[in-house]
Amino acid sequence: MARKVADCRRFPSESGCTLTLVGEEAEVLRAAVEHAVSVHQHDDTPQLREQIRGLLEDEHATGPDGMNFVQLIEFKTGKREQLGDLLDEWEEATGGKRTATRTVLTQEHEKPGIYYEFVEFPSYEEAMRNSRLPETDALSRKMRDLCEEGPTFHDLDVVRAEAL
């Protein structure tokens, strides 16, 4: 039987909740109902249980940490400190909304000023949802202003990922 996922990030809330539950359907449903009651102040009713059951999704096979899709962004800038400040600003502004699960910023060893950012997502669809956030759009515009050339984006499906 496929494991199920309940992800609060898919449903905007005043609290900006980011909880994700994964497991067998009965245990995810039980935990999601308890969470909805204790955190989101819903009443535990048969209707709530059916609504939550209808929102559960099948867990997809993933790499480590739920990584199925990576966006590689390649760019050139001499403004590393400003870039760091901009990325920190985006992280704070998108807390509870972003679908990116991890990011790694690298600089080419032999060519300072050439950067590659790896941004991991659970899926391509989640990456596109993240791209549509107003905060991501603002980041993109500001980042282009810092770059000597426009960034190059590479959309990559994860074929194999292992923790070593």
C-alpha positions as CSV (number, residue, x, y, z in Angstrom):
1,M,0.0,0.0,0.0
2,A,1.3,3.5,-0.9
3,R,2.3,5.7,1.9
4,K,0.4,9.0,2.2
5,V,1.5,12.6,2.7
6,A,-0.2,15.5,4.4
7,D,1.6,18.8,3.8
8,C,0.4,22.1,5.4
9,R,2.5,24.1,3.0
10,R,-0.1,23.3,0.3
11,F,-2.8,25.1,2.2
12,P,-2.1,28.7,3.2
13,S,-2.8,29.5,6.9
14,E,-2.4,32.4,9.2
15,S,0.4,30.6,11.1
16,G,2.4,29.8,7.9
17,C,2.5,26.2,9.0
18,T,5.2,24.0,7.3
19,L,4.4,20.6,8.8
20,T,4.6,17.6,6.6
21,L,3.4,14.1,7.7
22,V,4.2,10.9,5.9
23,G,3.2,7.4,6.7
24,E,0.5,4.8,6.3
25,E,-2.9,6.4,5.6
26,A,-4.5,5.7,9.1
27,E,-1.5,7.1,11.0
28,V,-1.2,10.2,8.8
29,L,-5.0,10.8,9.0
30,R,-4.9,10.5,12.8
31,A,-1.9,12.8,13.2
32,A,-3.2,15.3,10.7
33,V,-6.6,15.5,12.5
34,E,-4.7,16.0,15.9
35,H,-2.6,18.7,14.2
36,A,-5.6,20.5,12.7
37,V,-7.4,20.6,16.0
38,S,-4.4,21.6,18.2
39,V,-2.6,24.0,15.9
40,H,-5.3,25.3,13.5
41,Q,-8.2,25.3,16.0
42,H,-10.5,23.1,13.8
43,D,-13.2,21.0,15.5
44,D,-12.7,17.2,15.3
45,T,-15.7,16.2,13.3
46,P,-16.4,13.4,10.8
47,Q,-16.5,16.2,8.1
48,L,-13.0,17.3,9.0
49,R,-11.7,13.7,8.9
50,E,-13.2,13.2,5.4
51,Q,-11.9,16.5,4.2
52,I,-8.4,15.7,5.4
53,R,-8.6,12.1,3.9
54,G,-9.5,13.7,0.6
55,L,-6.4,16.0,0.7
56,L,-3.9,13.2,1.4
57,E,-1.6,12.5,-1.5
58,D,0.4,9.4,-2.4
59,E,4.1,9.6,-1.4
60,H,6.3,9.6,-4.5
61,A,9.5,7.7,-4.7
62,T,12.2,10.2,-3.9
63,G,15.9,10.6,-3.3
64,P,17.3,11.6,0.1
65,D,15.3,14.2,1.9
66,G,12.4,14.1,-0.7
67,M,14.5,15.4,-3.5
68,N,13.0,14.7,-7.0
69,F,13.9,17.8,-8.9
70,V,16.8,20.2,-8.8
71,Q,17.1,23.6,-10.4
72,L,20.6,24.7,-11.3
73,I,21.1,28.4,-11.6
74,E,24.4,29.6,-13.2
75,F,25.4,33.3,-12.9
76,K,28.3,35.7,-12.7
77,T,28.6,38.5,-10.2
78,G,31.3,40.4,-8.3
79,K,28.8,41.3,-5.6
80,R,28.9,38.2,-3.3
81,E,28.0,40.0,-0.1
82,Q,25.0,41.7,-1.7
83,L,24.0,38.3,-3.1
84,G,24.1,36.7,0.3
85,D,22.0,39.5,1.8
86,L,19.5,39.1,-1.0
87,L,19.2,35.3,-0.5
88,D,18.8,35.8,3.3
89,E,16.0,38.3,2.6
90,W,14.2,35.9,0.3
91,E,14.5,33.0,2.8
92,E,12.9,35.2,5.5
93,A,10.2,36.5,3.2
94,T,9.2,33.0,2.0
95,G,9.1,31.2,5.3
96,G,6.1,28.9,5.3
97,K,5.4,29.5,1.6
98,R,8.4,28.3,-0.3
99,T,8.5,24.8,-1.7
100,A,12.3,24.7,-2.1
101,T,13.7,22.2,0.5
102,R,17.4,23.0,0.3
103,T,19.8,25.2,-1.5
104,V,23.5,25.0,-2.1
105,L,25.4,28.1,-3.4
106,T,28.8,27.3,-4.9
107,Q,31.5,29.4,-6.5
108,E,33.7,28.0,-9.3
109,H,37.1,27.3,-7.7
110,E,39.3,28.5,-10.7
111,K,37.0,31.3,-11.7
112,P,35.9,33.5,-8.8
113,G,32.7,35.4,-9.5
114,I,31.1,32.4,-11.3
115,Y,28.4,30.9,-9.1
116,Y,26.1,27.9,-9.3
117,E,23.1,27.5,-7.0
118,F,21.5,24.1,-6.6
119,V,17.9,24.4,-5.4
120,E,16.1,21.2,-4.5
121,F,12.4,20.5,-4.7
122,P,10.1,17.6,-4.1
123,S,8.9,17.8,-7.7
124,Y,8.9,20.0,-10.9
125,E,5.4,21.1,-10.0
126,E,6.5,22.3,-6.6
127,A,9.4,24.2,-8.3
128,M,7.0,26.0,-10.6
129,R,4.7,26.8,-7.6
130,N,7.8,28.3,-5.9
131,S,8.7,30.3,-9.0
132,R,5.2,31.9,-9.0
133,L,5.7,33.3,-5.5
134,P,5.8,37.1,-5.6
135,E,8.9,37.0,-3.4
136,T,10.7,34.7,-5.8
137,D,9.8,37.1,-8.7
138,A,11.3,40.0,-6.7
139,L,14.4,38.0,-5.9
140,S,14.9,37.2,-9.5
141,R,14.6,40.8,-10.6
142,K,17.1,42.0,-7.8
143,M,19.4,39.1,-8.6
144,R,19.5,40.1,-12.3
145,D,20.6,43.6,-11.2
146,L,23.5,42.1,-9.3
147,C,24.6,39.8,-12.2
148,E,27.0,40.8,-15.0
149,E,25.0,38.5,-17.3
150,G,21.6,37.1,-17.1
151,P,21.4,33.9,-15.1
152,T,21.1,30.5,-16.9
153,F,18.5,28.1,-15.5
154,H,18.7,24.3,-15.8
155,D,15.7,22.2,-14.8
156,L,16.9,18.7,-13.7
157,D,14.9,15.6,-12.8
158,V,16.7,13.5,-10.2
159,V,17.5,10.1,-11.6
160,R,19.6,8.9,-8.8
161,A,20.6,10.4,-5.4
162,E,22.2,8.7,-2.5
163,A,23.6,9.8,0.8
164,L,27.2,8.6,0.9
